[in-house]
Amino acid sequence: MGDLKTPKSRRSVRLTAVATDALRGHLERQLAEMEQMGSLYQPGGLVFATESGTLINPSNLRNRSFKPLLRRAFGEDGPDICFHDLRHTALPCCSRKAPIPSSFRSF
């Protein structure tokens, strides 16, 4: 993948118990997929990968996963946002539920 742009690019992120449980479940499913694929699986240490372990093509993520999820959540007349817009919408959505910690605002 390559080096990070700056030393500050590497940081720790505190996860909620729900997020941690979701990632553990994802890892269990991923390990089962790896076992099923056998020697065809290309381990690269990726958290989110294709079924064969390779990098996800951004176009595939956008068209096969993200856009259908948007349509399912909002219907055909829903917002036409791109995947990276989510980082700007997460804070306002979360702040409606509970106060946002100052450490989260720095992102």
N, C-alpha and C positions, 0 to 999 in steps of 0.2 A: 504494500500500500504506500509506503513512504514515510518520511519523517514528518513530524508536526511542524507547523509554520514557526511557532515561537515556543519558548519554555513554558509560558503561561497557558498554552493550548492544552496542556495536560492538567486536568483537575479532577478532584473527587466530587461525586454528587451523592447526597443522601437520598435514599429511596424510602418510600413508605412501605409498610408491610404488604400492602396490596400489590405494589409494583414488584417487590421482591418475590412474592408468591407467584406472580404472573411469569416472571423471568425463570423461576425454578421449573414451573410447568412447561415453559417453552423449551428449556434445556432437556427435560425428560423426553419430550416429543422429538427433539432434534437428535438425541442419542438413539432413539428407536429408529429414526430415519437412517441414521448413519449405519446402524447394524443391518438394516434391511438392504441398503445399497451395497454393502460390502466393499469390495475393492474399487467400485465405481465412484465412491464418495471421495471427494478431494478436500481433506481437512485443512482449513486455513485459519482456524481460531476465530471465525466470525460468529457474532451473536445472531445476526440475521443474514441468512444465505439462501441460495437456491436449494432445491431438494438434493442436488449433487454436491453441495458445499461451496459453490463458487459465488463470486460477487453477484448481487442482484442488479440486473440491467435497469437503470433509472427509468427508461421508457416503459419497460414491463411493469415496474412498480406503480408508475403513474396510471397506465392504461388498464392493467389487469386487476389492480388491487385498490388503489386510492380513489379513482373516479367512480368505480362501482360502489364503494363504501359511501362516498358523498351522495350519490343518487339514492342509496338505500336509506341514509339518514335524513336527507332533506327533500327527496323527490326530484323529479326532472327539472323543476324550476329552482332548485337550490343554488347556492353560491358556486361560482366557478373560480375556486381558489387553487393555487398550486401547493404542493406538498410543503414547501419551505415557508409558506405563509402561516403554517401552524405554530411556528415559534412565536409569532406575533399575536396570535389569537389565544394561546394557552393562558397567559397571565390574566387577561380580562375575564375569561371564562372561569378560571379558578377563583378570582377575587370576588365573584358573586356568591360563592359558597362560604368562604372563610377569609380572614385577614391573611395577607401574603407576607411571609417572613422576609426580612430585609435581605437575607442571603440569596433568596430566590430572585429578587428584583435585579440583582447584579447581572443576571444572564440576559 
